[in-house]
């Protein structure tokens, strides 16, 4: 049996008529860059996140960067985040001219450990970027409390958390900004590159809208130095269609995760992900910790099961960030996760038969 890591074709087949019609409308109206289809999606996504504003941009990386730029974070500033994220989290800080400062993560949630946050704050710290990893939110209560105490901005990296919740509050709605990626493989994925920023601040919303459009206050009148960060009309239209299905897709992921966990709990050598008490996990990735991870992955691949590692090299150990001087051992929990994590197939259309096959092969490997 072949089990793909992700099956975007199955998702498209289920809603092909709506998607094709939405794209056709964009072409017929020639609304290709920004425009009414993006505006409609922004309104819908803001409501989904229970925020006043959503601003469509070109990617999740751009969302993070523009949020920091809107806060005037720049050279000499520090922004605290975690080392076990996709490098975009740190890149956004670096491209503002600021310095990323890492703190280690909680071993169970694999998100920012609030107990370590305060020690990383200096007089140069301006913001904190907690990363909602794999579809589970960071422990936002204590993070927000510490940030308020130190007058810091909080930018939620919610690029993997579309529809996740923290004590009933949606991802993106707690900090000053929530930043989302709509990369095709995400729970809410575009048909190309796209991202979004949500906020409850009228002022910050207008500022990001200006920055993403070359700093224009009106056409050809530039109030500030900006950037071309607009979302394409086709992506806005596609996302509007898919947003209607997101809650159901997330429920299907959660159902698959419950089945995985119930079956994996009895296997020695594999630890399923934990859904924290405060969390509604939407399982963008179903990442287990496995003894002999690399050998397990090879065995699964042999049987036609696709899997991955998110992420094999923590950011502080990447060549791009060697200049910071944080060598191996600096963040032991994040490093241990990188050595043990393997992401199993996870998508809404995954069948019970496929999950049973994947777990059966894991059980066979672990029993040898």
C-alpha positions as CSV (number, residue, x, y, z in Angstrom):
1,X,0.0,0.0,0.0
2,X,1.3,3.5,-0.9
3,X,0.6,6.1,1.8
4,X,1.6,9.7,0.8
5,X,2.7,12.2,3.3
6,X,0.1,14.6,1.9
7,X,-2.5,14.4,-0.8
8,X,-3.4,17.7,-2.3
9,X,-5.0,16.2,-5.3
10,X,-7.6,14.4,-3.2
11,X,-8.5,17.7,-1.6
12,X,-8.8,19.4,-5.0
13,X,-10.9,16.6,-6.4
14,X,-13.5,17.0,-3.6
15,X,-14.0,20.7,-4.4
16,X,-12.9,21.0,-8.0
17,X,-16.0,22.6,-9.3
18,X,-16.0,25.5,-6.7
19,X,-12.2,26.0,-7.2
20,X,-12.4,26.1,-11.0
21,X,-15.4,28.5,-10.8
22,X,-13.6,30.8,-8.4
23,X,-10.4,31.0,-10.5
24,X,-12.5,31.6,-13.6
25,X,-14.2,34.6,-11.9
26,X,-10.9,36.1,-11.1
27,X,-9.8,35.8,-14.7
28,X,-13.0,37.1,-16.1
29,X,-12.8,40.2,-13.9
30,X,-9.0,40.5,-14.4
31,X,-8.6,41.1,-10.6
32,X,-5.1,39.6,-10.5
33,X,-3.2,41.6,-7.8
34,X,-5.1,42.4,-4.6
35,X,-8.6,43.5,-5.5
36,X,-12.1,42.3,-4.5
37,X,-11.3,38.6,-4.1
38,X,-8.4,39.3,-1.7
39,X,-10.6,41.8,0.2
40,X,-13.4,39.2,0.5
41,X,-11.0,36.6,1.9
42,X,-9.5,39.1,4.3
43,X,-12.9,39.8,5.8
44,X,-13.7,36.1,6.1
45,X,-10.4,35.2,7.6
46,X,-10.5,38.0,10.1
47,X,-13.9,36.6,11.3
48,X,-12.5,33.1,11.4
49,X,-9.7,34.3,13.7
50,X,-12.0,36.5,15.7
51,X,-9.9,39.5,14.9
52,X,-10.9,42.9,13.5
53,X,-8.5,42.9,10.6
54,X,-6.7,40.4,8.2
55,X,-4.2,41.6,5.6
56,X,-3.3,39.3,2.7
57,X,0.3,39.2,1.8
58,X,2.7,37.2,-0.4
59,X,3.8,34.5,2.1
60,X,4.0,33.5,5.7
61,X,7.6,34.7,5.8
62,X,6.5,38.1,4.5
63,X,3.7,38.2,7.1
64,X,6.2,37.8,9.9
65,X,8.6,40.4,8.4
66,X,5.8,43.0,7.7
67,X,4.5,42.6,11.3
68,X,7.9,43.3,12.7
69,X,8.4,46.2,10.3
70,X,5.1,47.7,11.3
71,X,6.4,47.7,14.9
72,X,9.5,49.6,13.8
73,X,11.8,46.8,14.9
74,X,15.2,47.3,13.4
75,X,19.0,47.4,14.0
76,X,20.0,47.2,17.7
77,X,16.7,45.4,18.7
78,X,16.4,41.8,19.8
79,X,13.4,39.5,19.3
80,X,13.0,36.3,21.3
81,X,11.9,33.1,19.6
82,X,12.6,29.4,19.5
83,X,15.2,27.4,17.6
84,X,13.0,24.5,16.5
85,X,11.0,26.3,13.8
86,X,11.3,26.7,10.0
87,X,14.1,29.2,9.4
88,X,11.5,31.8,8.2
89,X,10.8,32.8,11.8
90,X,14.4,33.9,12.3
91,X,14.8,35.3,8.8
92,X,12.0,37.8,9.4
93,X,13.9,39.1,12.4
94,X,17.2,39.2,10.6
95,X,15.7,41.0,7.6
96,X,14.5,43.8,9.9
97,X,18.1,44.2,11.0
98,X,17.3,42.9,14.4
99,X,18.9,40.0,16.3
100,X,17.0,36.7,17.0
101,X,17.5,35.5,20.5
102,X,16.6,31.9,21.1
103,X,15.0,30.1,24.1
104,X,14.6,26.4,24.5
105,X,11.2,24.6,24.3
106,X,9.1,22.5,26.5
107,X,9.8,18.8,25.8
108,X,6.1,17.8,25.7
109,X,4.6,20.6,23.6
110,X,7.8,21.4,21.7
111,X,6.8,25.1,21.9
112,X,8.4,28.0,23.8
113,X,9.1,27.2,27.4
114,X,7.7,30.2,29.3
115,X,9.9,29.4,32.3
116,X,13.0,30.2,30.2
117,X,11.6,33.4,28.5
118,X,12.3,36.0,31.1
119,X,16.0,35.1,31.4
120,X,16.4,35.8,27.7
121,X,15.0,39.4,27.9
122,X,17.5,42.3,27.9
123,X,17.2,46.0,27.6
124,X,17.3,45.6,23.8
125,X,14.4,43.1,23.6
126,X,11.4,44.6,21.7
127,X,9.3,41.6,20.9
128,X,8.6,37.9,21.4
129,X,7.6,35.4,18.6
130,X,6.1,32.3,20.1
131,X,5.8,29.6,17.4
132,X,2.6,27.5,17.3
133,X,4.3,24.3,16.1
134,X,2.8,21.4,14.2
135,X,-0.7,22.8,14.7
136,X,-0.5,23.3,18.5
137,X,-0.3,26.7,20.1
138,X,2.4,27.8,22.5
139,X,1.5,28.4,26.2
140,X,0.3,31.9,25.5
141,X,-1.0,32.8,29.1
142,X,2.4,33.1,30.8
143,X,4.1,34.4,27.6
144,X,1.6,37.3,27.4
145,X,2.0,38.0,31.1
146,X,5.8,38.2,30.8
147,X,5.6,40.3,27.7
148,X,3.2,42.8,29.4
149,X,5.5,43.0,32.4
150,X,8.4,44.0,30.1
151,X,6.4,46.1,27.6
152,X,7.1,43.8,24.7
153,X,5.2,43.2,21.6
154,X,4.0,39.6,20.8
155,X,3.8,38.3,17.3
156,X,2.3,34.9,17.0
157,X,3.9,32.7,14.4
158,X,0.7,30.9,13.5
159,X,1.9,29.6,10.1
160,X,1.0,26.0,11.1
161,X,-2.0,26.8,13.3
162,X,-5.0,27.7,11.2
163,X,-7.9,27.0,13.6
164,X,-5.9,25.9,16.6
165,X,-7.0,27.3,19.9
166,X,-5.6,28.3,23.3
167,X,-8.2,27.9,26.0
168,X,-10.9,28.6,23.4
169,X,-9.1,31.6,21.8
170,X,-8.1,31.2,18.1
171,X,-4.5,31.3,17.0
172,X,-3.5,34.8,16.0
173,X,-6.0,36.5,18.2
174,X,-4.0,36.8,21.4
175,X,-0.8,38.8,20.5
176,X,-0.4,42.1,18.8
177,X,-0.3,40.2,15.5
178,X,-0.9,36.7,14.2
179,X,1.0,35.6,11.1
180,X,-0.1,32.8,8.8
181,X,1.3,31.0,5.9
182,X,-1.0,29.7,3.2
183,X,1.6,27.6,1.5
184,X,-0.1,24.8,-0.4
185,X,0.6,22.1,2.1
186,X,-0.8,24.0,5.1
187,X,-4.2,23.1,6.7
188,X,-5.5,26.2,4.7
189,X,-3.4,26.2,1.6
190,X,-3.4,28.4,-1.5
191,X,-2.5,27.3,-5.0
192,X,0.9,29.1,-4.8
193,X,2.6,31.3,-2.3
194,X,0.4,33.4,0.1
195,X,0.3,34.6,3.7
196,X,-1.7,36.8,6.0
197,X,-1.5,39.0,9.1
198,X,-4.3,39.4,11.6
199,X,-4.6,42.1,14.2
200,X,-7.1,44.0,16.4
201,X,-5.3,47.3,15.9
202,X,-6.8,49.7,13.4
203,X,-3.5,51.6,13.2
204,X,-1.3,48.5,12.7
205,X,-3.7,47.2,10.0
206,X,-3.5,50.3,8.0
207,X,0.3,50.5,8.4
208,X,0.8,46.9,7.1
209,X,-1.6,47.6,4.2
210,X,0.6,50.6,3.3
211,X,3.9,48.7,3.6
212,X,2.7,45.8,1.5
213,X,1.7,48.3,-1.3
214,X,5.0,50.3,-1.6
215,X,4.1,52.6,1.3
216,X,1.3,54.2,-0.7
217,X,-1.3,56.4,1.0
218,X,-3.0,56.6,-2.4
219,X,-1.8,55.7,-5.8
220,X,1.6,57.1,-6.6
221,X,1.8,58.9,-3.2
222,X,4.2,57.2,-0.9
223,X,4.0,58.0,2.8
224,X,6.8,55.6,3.7
225,X,9.3,53.2,2.2
226,X,7.3,50.0,1.6
227,X,7.4,46.8,-0.3
228,X,5.5,44.8,-2.9
229,X,3.7,42.3,-0.6
230,X,0.3,42.0,-2.1
231,X,-1.6,38.8,-2.3
232,X,-2.7,37.6,-5.7
233,X,-6.4,37.6,-6.6
234,X,-6.4,34.0,-7.5
235,X,-5.0,33.0,-4.2
236,X,-7.6,35.1,-2.4
237,X,-10.4,33.4,-4.4
238,X,-9.0,29.9,-3.8
239,X,-8.6,30.5,0.0
240,X,-12.2,31.8,0.3
241,X,-13.5,28.5,-1.1
242,X,-11.2,26.4,1.1
243,X,-11.9,28.4,4.3
244,X,-15.5,27.1,4.2
245,X,-14.1,23.6,4.6
246,X,-11.3,24.2,7.0
247,X,-13.2,23.4,10.3
248,X,-14.3,20.0,8.8
249,X,-10.8,19.3,7.5
250,X,-9.3,20.1,10.9
251,X,-11.8,17.8,12.6
252,X,-10.8,15.0,10.2
253,X,-7.1,15.6,11.1
254,X,-8.0,15.4,14.8
255,X,-9.9,12.1,14.2
256,X,-6.9,10.6,12.4
257,X,-4.6,11.8,15.2
258,X,-6.8,10.2,17.8
259,X,-6.6,6.9,15.9
260,X,-2.8,7.2,15.5
261,X,-2.4,7.9,19.2
262,X,-4.6,5.1,20.4
263,X,-2.7,2.6,18.3
264,X,0.8,4.0,19.0
265,X,0.4,4.2,22.7
266,X,1.1,0.5,23.1
267,X,4.3,0.5,21.0
268,X,7.5,0.7,22.9
269,X,10.0,3.0,21.3
270,X,7.5,5.5,19.9
271,X,6.0,8.5,21.8
272,X,2.9,10.1,20.2
273,X,2.5,13.9,20.3
274,X,0.7,15.3,23.4
275,X,-2.2,17.6,23.1
276,X,-1.7,20.0,26.0
277,X,-4.5,20.8,28.4
278,X,-4.9,24.3,27.2
279,X,-4.8,23.4,23.5
280,X,-7.0,22.4,20.6
281,X,-4.4,20.8,18.3
282,X,-5.2,20.8,14.6
283,X,-2.3,18.5,13.5
284,X,-0.8,20.3,10.6
285,X,1.9,17.7,11.3
286,X,1.6,14.5,13.3
287,X,5.1,14.2,14.7
288,X,6.1,11.3,16.9
289,X,9.3,10.8,18.8
290,X,11.0,7.6,17.8
291,X,13.9,5.5,19.0
292,X,16.2,4.7,16.0
293,X,14.3,7.4,14.0
294,X,16.4,7.2,10.8
295,X,16.2,3.4,10.6
296,X,12.4,3.6,11.2
297,X,12.0,6.1,8.4
298,X,14.0,3.9,6.0
299,X,11.8,0.9,6.9
300,X,8.6,2.9,6.3
301,X,9.9,4.3,3.0
302,X,10.6,0.7,1.9
303,X,6.9,-0.1,2.4
304,X,5.7,2.9,0.4
305,X,5.0,5.1,3.4
306,X,6.1,8.7,3.0
307,X,7.3,10.6,6.1
308,X,9.4,13.6,7.0
309,X,11.4,15.4,9.7
310,X,10.3,18.8,11.0
311,X,13.0,20.0,11.5
312,X,16.3,18.1,11.3
313,X,18.6,21.0,12.1
314,X,17.6,23.6,14.7
315,X,18.0,27.2,13.5
316,X,20.9,28.0,15.8
317,X,22.9,25.1,14.2
318,X,22.2,26.1,10.7
319,X,25.2,27.5,8.7
320,X,23.2,30.7,8.2
321,X,23.2,31.4,11.9
322,X,26.7,30.2,12.9
323,X,27.7,33.8,13.4
324,X,25.7,33.8,16.6
325,X,28.0,31.4,18.2
326,X,25.4,29.1,19.8
327,X,26.9,25.7,19.3
328,X,25.6,22.2,19.9
329,X,24.2,21.9,23.5
330,X,23.0,25.4,23.7
331,X,19.3,24.4,23.5
332,X,19.3,20.7,24.4
333,X,15.5,20.1,24.3
334,X,15.1,21.5,20.8
335,X,18.2,19.5,19.7
336,X,16.9,16.3,21.2
337,X,13.6,16.8,19.4
338,X,15.4,17.3,16.1
339,X,17.2,13.9,16.6
340,X,14.0,12.0,17.5
341,X,11.1,13.5,15.6
342,X,9.5,11.8,12.6
343,X,6.3,13.2,10.9
344,X,3.8,10.6,9.8
345,X,1.3,10.9,7.0
346,X,-1.4,13.4,8.0
347,X,-4.2,14.9,5.9
348,X,-8.0,15.0,6.1
349,X,-8.5,12.4,3.4
350,X,-6.2,9.9,5.1
351,X,-8.2,6.7,5.6
352,X,-8.5,4.4,8.7
353,X,-7.0,1.6,6.6
354,X,-3.9,3.8,5.8
355,X,-3.4,4.7,9.4
356,X,-3.7,1.1,10.4
357,X,-1.1,0.1,7.8
358,X,1.3,2.9,8.9
359,X,1.1,1.9,12.5
360,X,1.3,-1.8,11.6
361,X,4.6,-1.2,9.9
362,X,5.9,0.8,12.9
363,X,4.9,-2.0,15.2
364,X,6.7,-4.5,13.0
365,X,9.9,-2.4,13.0
366,X,9.8,-1.8,16.8
367,X,9.2,-5.5,17.6
368,X,12.4,-6.7,15.8
